[in-house]
């Protein structure tokens, strides 16, 4: 990188370790809730503070930069993206500016930009009342309501008809979704496009097929997505136009699309790696680690990226359990011995509470498999997940929790730049 010293906001232990192994001089900032003593081995300095406290992190970054300048501000953590953009602009460093990152972080801003540029127009509006929701559905038909910021399908709900508006508004009120955006419901196959950018040039690293089981939370992925050559070319060109419109200049992006009858439409896009083990799928099929690409983002100044030929296909499948208190988990060891299985992780243990599936965090684990082709990979992943048995019993605490409570659990706020957001979200 240009300047080996980087300010890294958040990051799992593996990502911080990769940064050090890439030869970077790492100054890491971790929230107190995420501190792990093992991080110290891979950092020049480690500061424990809330990087979503913008005045505090800005003062720290300024002081450290004066003593020994940073070459970049780095993150792959959703909660830190817009703060990293702010610091990049504030310290006048190379990288994606706060305006670029903010456009991607705020789904309303992205939708407004794409509609203005004629890049797959989608009707939408902001709202804060039942009347706003009712008016939109009356005008545009089936819709999706959601927060304007966030990830993992948190606070997302389909409203399929006028008859569902009352229940949807009651749900939103109980969730604490007092302000929302609502947009027309897009129908078609769902995919995500994983890209690497350098010097404003974008390279598609992989196109991932998605399965939501008819809901809003993703329950499975496959790489590569089963697209025709023409569809793949159309998607590649479209996403490049989207990222150009946003102004993304470097690093990774994860752009979610729906392939409608009228062409691809953006659901959302992020200036980070995709979640849900997508990096693992890319590594198995394309032989590259996207996190390492992000850390080496400025080493390929001409914007080119040479990728190995694909090897087969990979799929992830997520474990879903009935809401309740977990009494037993069986079958994981059996799954690990199955053909093609690369990774098995169980997130719950006896005594844990499983909530209704309303967010990615409500899933109970995952399986990743590698196979000769996409159809086989998907089949093996489904079969493997079916072997794992999470048994629950009814429990009064196994209910959907308000949005603010869920964010408090993961120590995040949606918008660190919104006045009073720390009070309103956590209340």
Number of C-alpha atoms within 10 A of each C-alpha: 16 13 11 14 20 24 26 25 26 25 21 14 18 11 19 25 19 15 23 16 13 15 13 23 21 22 23 23 24 20 17 13 12 16 18 11 9 10 19 16 13 22 20 14 14 19 16 14 17 19 23 25 14 15 11 12 19 19 11 15 20 15 12 14 16 10 8 9 18 23 22 24 25 26 28 24 17 21 22 21 25 28 26 29 23 23 22 22 17 14 18 12 16 15 23 24 21 19 16 21 22 23 21 25 25 20 21 22 15 23 24 17 17 20 15 11 13 10 18 17 15 17 15 20 16 18 16 12 14 16 12 16 26 20 13 21 24 14 10 14 16 18 23 19 26 21 23 20 19 20 18 16 17 20 23 23 20 19 24 16 14 17 11 14 21 14 11 20 20 12 16 23 15 14 17 18 21 14 15 21 21 25 24 21 19 20 11 14 17 23 27 27 21 26 27 27 25 24 17 19 19 26 20 19 18 23 25 24 22 22 17 12 10 8 14 20 21 20 20 22 29 29 29 22 23 17 15 9 9 9 14 14 11 13 23 18 13 18 28 19 16 20 22 14 15 20 16 26 21 23 27 28 25 22 24 23 24 18 17 14 11 8 14 23 24 24 19 19 25 23 29 23 24 23 13 18 18 25 19 22 27 25 16 23 23 22 15 17 14 24 20 14 18 22 26 18 21 20 12 14 12 11 18 14 16 7 12 10 9 15 15 17 24 34 37 30 28 23 22 20 20 16 22 21 23 21 14 15 15 12 14 17 11 11 22 17 11 13 12 19 21 19 15 20 14 16 12 18 14 13 12 15 22 27 22 17 20 19 19 18 17 20 22 19 18 23 26 31 28 27 22 13 17 21 15 18 25 24 14 25 27 20 14 27 22 14 14 22 15 22 16 20 14 13 14 9 13 17 14 19 16 19 20 20 16 18 17 14 11 11 16 21 22 21 21 18 16 10 9 10 14 19 10 12 20 17 12
